[in-house]
Amino acid sequence: MLKAIIFDLDDTLLWDKKSVAEAFKSTCELAGTKYDINPAELEERVRENARTLYASYDTYEFTQMIGINPFEGLWGNFLDEGDSFQRLKEIVPGYRKEAWTKGLKDLGIDDLEFGSVLAKDFPVKRKEKAFVYEDSFSVLDQLKGKYQLLLLTNGSPSLQQTKLELTPEFNSYFDHIVISGAFGKGKPEPAIFAHALELLSVKKEEALMIGDNLNTDILGAVRSGIDSVWVNRHQMEKGDATPTYEITGLSELLPLIRKVDQQ
């Protein structure tokens, strides 16, 4: 019998990719008002430089383990406890400035000062643009009270809390919120799923994991013996991890759960 539902946050309930894309668009359009450049080309160059720089730091292994991506590094402050987070906090100001400055330079603009302006603008724009999938709240409304709900998200505690503060409605739905940076390991490590089950006081057969990412949400659930639902909004191809169920949007979750309950 299904007793608990575990939700991923980013790009499952919260439309993080759209928020990042809109923040890039706004900041790159700002650059387009000063220089004769294509904002889309600048975004592409900054994204590429951000990925390369991010992977070059001694914090990269830690960010991979916790699940913090390069674009979160462009706006997160990482005000968290622990040496690795403190190191990340030291790195990000220079990282942001360099990613934007290099992006400009790739388009023939050598302007360190303006690169710094764009690096400061992007976090502001990202905080202004918090998008939620249109069916997120309606689905949670119908699940709340019928099942225990747990939010299981990878990332920096301070950054994930900032996202939740930008969309404060989410907090009231969940009995527990588990953030990988506070736990010490991220999805797909089975340990964080075991921790979630322990908080819920349920067996693995009594829980269901809902997520968009095959390599973290679904793989972690598979490794932990928990049934999973892959939210595949963009018709992506299956990878090594095979979900128990697949849906194209959260609105399909409710009839699926009713079917699972009847089994």
SULBEL-V840113 format. One record per helix or strand of 3 or more residues. SS is the DSSP state (A for helix, B for strand). FROM is the first residue (numbers start at 1). TO is the last residue. Records with the same first field share a line. If there is no record, write none. Layout:
SS=FROM-TO ; FROM-TO
//
This chain:
B=4-7 ; 147-153 ; 176-179 ; 207-211 ; 227-231 ; 245-247
A=16-34 ; 39-56 ; 60-66 ; 70-73 ; 83-106 ; 112-128 ; 136-143 ; 157-166 ; 168-173 ; 180-183 ; 190-200 ; 204-206 ; 214-224 ; 250-262
//
